[in-house]
Every structure is written in C-alpha cells, then in structure tokens.
Amino acid sequence: PGAVYVDWTRDIVDPDAVVKVQIAPPDLFASRMSSLGIGDHTVVIVVDHTGGHFATRLWWALRYYGHDRVALLDGGMAAWTLAGMPTDAALVEPVPRAFIPRPRPDLRSTAEEVAAQIDLGETQILDARDLGQFSGTVQRGRRGGHIPTARHLPAKAMFTDDGTWKSPEAIRAIAEEAGVDLTRPVVAYCNGGVTATAVLFGLHRAGLADGANYDGSWNEWGERDDLPVEGDRSLWST
C-alpha cells in the first residue's frame, strides 16, 4: 500500500542511447524521480518481484545521482506476500518533489575505462553473468566470452534459495573464493548493466565501500571489434 510504480525499462533509461538500457541523463532522470515524489530527503524502499536485480538497478541509479537514502525490501514482493503483509491495487498519485541530480562518476564506468584496467589491474573486473556466458558456451550478442582478466561472480550467488539476500559473511566468503579483494576497487558488468548491480549491492552489504557499474556491459562490449574478449567460441577452428 502506498507504493508508486517505476518501469525500469522506460522511467530510468536513456531513450536516445545507441547502447540499450543506459541510465537516463541527469535532467531526464531528475524529472522522472520528481514526478514519482522522490526528493532530496525522501527515503526510498525499492521492491521488485524477488528483491533482485531490477530493484538493485534503481538502487544503483539513485546512488549514482547522489541519492543515498535508498534501501531494498529483502525478498521483494514474494517475501512480503508470503509473510501475509497487506497489499493494495490502488494507483497512487505521488506529490511531485524536487530531485537534484548529483552524478557520481566513480559509480559508472565506460568501455574505455574498463579496457584500461585490463592492463593496469588497479580495478577488479567482475562478470555477473552465468557461467555459460562467461565461458562462451552460451552466446548473447555477436561475440561470446568475457572481458580479459574478469573474475566470474554471478549475481545468483548473492541470493539464498528463497530469493532473499545471503548474509554479509556468506557473501564475503563467496567473494574471497572468486578471488575478489573487497579492499580494492571493482567494476561489475553483465549484459545490460542491470544484473551487475545485484553483485554491487551484495558486495556493498559485505563491506565494499563502493563499486562501479559498467553500464554498457556486454550489449556494448560484445558488439565492438576494437575491444578484446576471451572465450569467444565463434573464433574457434572446426
């Protein structure tokens, strides 16, 4: 009850971007948030079906634009209804509020910035997709495989079987097993910069100060021949 609806495929993306589902530019994002009743001092609790990557995409987007007063409902709507909590089908007309965007460039990476880290190694590159896509056995887009030096840390590893978040201790152990050092910078990617935000949220819970999202992710990287890949099965000889 009282919730307002956000369509992440429309309300927080750039309709003019060449790469799909890039975050909306500052003025457009601010306008959308204002119309939803989100102002600078508004506490936002994000709910999706399971408390997963659609919710974390908005969590990341708000924080990217300087709004840190945002949290997730653990387990999402599934957990809410399972607990017998009240629901409502009424459409809410929010009171518009002033949202001032304050972009934080450190939370969003470009392809060129990620490419530079392949050799520099100052920032750990994390692949949030499933193992098939990481290894190249499953291909989405023109090229398969992964970004060279990337560590595989799938978003689904952040969740328990019932769709709630694993404990910070469990996530720290998973990160350590994947070779991720939470005291060093990270940039995460997936296919469209959405699932990657679930990894960033999980690591944030586990103690990572902040991580960057490669917003273009494989939608961009997989289509650009000037960017290197490892594990692209389409290049194998038969």
C-alpha positions in Angstrom: 0.0 0.0 0.0 1.2 3.5 -0.9 3.8 2.2 -3.4 4.4 4.0 -6.7 5.2 2.2 -9.9 8.5 2.5 -11.7 9.1 0.9 -15.1 12.9 0.5 -15.2 12.8 -0.1 -18.9 11.2 3.3 -19.5 11.5 5.6 -16.5 15.2 5.4 -15.8 16.8 4.8 -19.2 18.1 7.0 -21.9 15.8 6.6 -24.9 18.3 8.1 -27.3 21.4 6.0 -26.3 22.9 3.8 -29.0 23.5 1.0 -26.4 20.4 -0.4 -24.9 19.1 0.5 -21.4 21.7 3.0 -20.5 20.9 5.2 -17.5 18.9 8.3 -18.2 20.8 11.6 -18.5 20.6 13.9 -15.4 17.7 16.1 -16.4 15.5 13.3 -17.6 16.3 11.2 -14.5 15.6 14.1 -12.2 12.3 14.8 -14.0 11.2 11.2 -13.6 12.2 11.0 -9.9 10.4 14.3 -9.2 7.2 13.0 -10.8 7.4 9.9 -8.6 7.5 12.0 -5.5 11.2 11.5 -4.8 13.0 14.5 -3.5 16.4 15.0 -1.9 15.2 13.9 1.5 12.9 11.1 0.5 13.7 7.7 1.9 13.1 5.2 -0.9 12.5 1.5 -0.4 12.6 -0.5 -3.6 10.5 -3.6 -4.2 10.6 -5.9 -7.2 9.2 -9.5 -7.5 12.0 -11.1 -5.5 14.2 -8.3 -4.2 16.7 -8.9 -7.1 18.4 -7.1 -9.9 15.5 -4.9 -11.0 15.4 -3.4 -7.5 19.2 -3.1 -7.4 19.2 -1.3 -10.7 17.1 1.5 -9.2 19.2 1.4 -6.0 22.3 1.9 -8.1 20.7 4.6 -10.3 19.6 6.7 -7.3 23.0 6.4 -5.7 24.7 7.3 -9.0 22.8 10.5 -9.0 23.7 11.2 -5.4 20.7 9.9 -3.5 21.9 7.5 -0.8 18.6 7.3 1.1 17.6 4.1 -0.6 17.1 0.5 0.6 15.7 -2.8 -0.7 12.9 -4.9 0.6 14.7 -8.2 1.3 13.0 -10.9 -0.8 10.8 -8.4 -2.6 7.1 -8.8 -3.1 7.3 -12.5 -2.9 8.6 -12.3 0.7 6.1 -9.6 1.5 3.1 -11.6 0.4 4.4 -14.9 1.9 4.6 -13.0 5.3 0.9 -12.2 5.0 1.5 -8.5 4.7 -1.2 -6.2 3.2 -1.4 -5.5 -0.5 -3.4 -2.9 -2.4 -4.3 -2.5 -6.1 -4.9 1.2 -5.9 -2.8 3.5 -8.1 -1.0 6.2 -6.1 -0.7 9.8 -7.4 2.5 11.0 -5.8 3.1 14.6 -4.9 6.0 15.9 -7.1 9.1 16.8 -5.3 12.4 18.5 -6.3 15.1 16.0 -7.2 18.5 17.5 -7.8 20.9 15.0 -9.7 24.4 15.0 -8.4 26.3 12.5 -10.6 29.0 10.3 -9.1 31.3 9.3 -12.0 33.1 6.8 -9.7 29.9 4.6 -9.7 29.7 4.3 -13.5 32.4 3.1 -15.9 32.8 3.4 -19.7 34.1 0.8 -22.0 37.4 2.7 -22.4 37.8 2.9 -18.6 37.2 -0.9 -18.3 39.6 -1.6 -21.1 42.3 0.4 -19.5 42.0 -1.8 -16.3 42.8 -5.0 -18.3 46.5 -3.9 -18.3 46.5 -1.6 -15.3 44.8 -4.1 -12.9 44.0 -1.3 -10.4 40.3 -2.1 -10.5 39.0 -5.7 -10.4 36.6 -6.6 -13.3 33.7 -8.8 -12.2 31.4 -10.7 -14.6 27.9 -11.1 -13.1 26.5 -13.3 -15.8 26.0 -17.1 -15.7 28.9 -19.5 -16.3 27.8 -20.4 -19.8 28.0 -16.8 -21.0 31.3 -16.2 -19.1 32.9 -19.3 -20.7 31.5 -18.6 -24.1 29.4 -21.8 -24.4 26.3 -19.6 -24.3 26.4 -16.6 -26.6 24.2 -13.5 -26.4 25.1 -10.9 -29.0 27.6 -11.1 -31.9 30.5 -12.2 -29.8 30.7 -14.6 -26.8 33.1 -15.0 -23.9 34.2 -12.4 -21.3 36.4 -9.4 -20.8 40.0 -10.4 -20.3 41.1 -10.6 -16.6 37.5 -10.6 -15.4 36.6 -12.7 -12.4 33.4 -14.7 -12.5 31.0 -13.7 -9.7 27.4 -14.5 -10.8 24.6 -12.4 -9.4 22.6 -15.5 -8.5 25.4 -16.3 -5.9 24.2 -13.4 -3.9 20.8 -15.0 -3.1 19.5 -17.8 -1.0 17.1 -20.4 -2.5 14.1 -18.4 -1.3 15.2 -15.2 -3.1 16.4 -13.3 0.0 20.0 -11.9 0.2 22.7 -14.1 1.7 24.4 -12.8 4.8 27.3 -10.4 4.5 29.5 -13.1 6.0 28.4 -15.6 3.3 28.9 -13.0 0.5 32.4 -12.2 1.8 33.3 -15.9 1.6 31.9 -16.2 -1.9 33.9 -13.1 -3.0 37.1 -14.5 -1.4 36.6 -17.8 -3.2 36.2 -15.9 -6.5 39.5 -14.0 -5.8 37.8 -10.7 -5.1 39.5 -8.3 -2.7 36.9 -6.1 -1.0 39.5 -3.6 0.0 40.2 -2.8 -3.7 38.0 -1.1 -6.3 35.7 -3.2 -8.5 33.7 -2.7 -11.7 30.9 -5.1 -12.5 29.3 -5.9 -15.8 26.6 -8.2 -17.2 24.6 -7.9 -20.4 23.0 -4.5 -19.9 24.2 -3.1 -16.6 21.3 -4.4 -14.6 22.2 -7.8 -13.1 25.7 -6.3 -12.3 24.0 -4.0 -9.8 22.9 -7.1 -7.8 26.6 -8.0 -7.4 27.4 -4.5 -6.4 24.6 -4.4 -3.9 25.7 -7.8 -2.4 29.3 -6.7 -2.1 28.2 -3.4 -0.6 26.4 -5.4 2.1 29.6 -7.4 2.6 31.7 -4.3 3.2 32.8 -3.0 -0.2 32.9 0.8 0.1 31.6 1.4 -3.5 31.8 -0.3 -6.8 31.3 0.9 -10.4 28.8 -0.4 -12.9 29.9 -0.8 -16.5 26.6 0.4 -17.8 27.2 -0.6 -21.4 28.2 -4.2 -20.4 28.1 -6.9 -23.0 25.4 -5.1 -25.0 28.3 -2.8 -25.9 31.5 -4.8 -25.4 30.3 -7.8 -27.3 29.5 -5.7 -30.4 32.7 -3.7 -30.6 35.6 -5.4 -32.5 38.0 -2.9 -31.0 37.5 -4.4 -27.6 39.2 -7.7 -26.6 37.4 -10.8 -25.5 38.4 -14.2 -24.1 36.5 -17.4 -24.7 34.7 -16.4 -27.9 33.8 -19.8 -29.3 32.8 -18.3 -32.7 36.5 -17.8 -33.3 37.5 -21.4 -32.8 38.5 -23.5 -35.7 36.4 -26.5 -36.6 
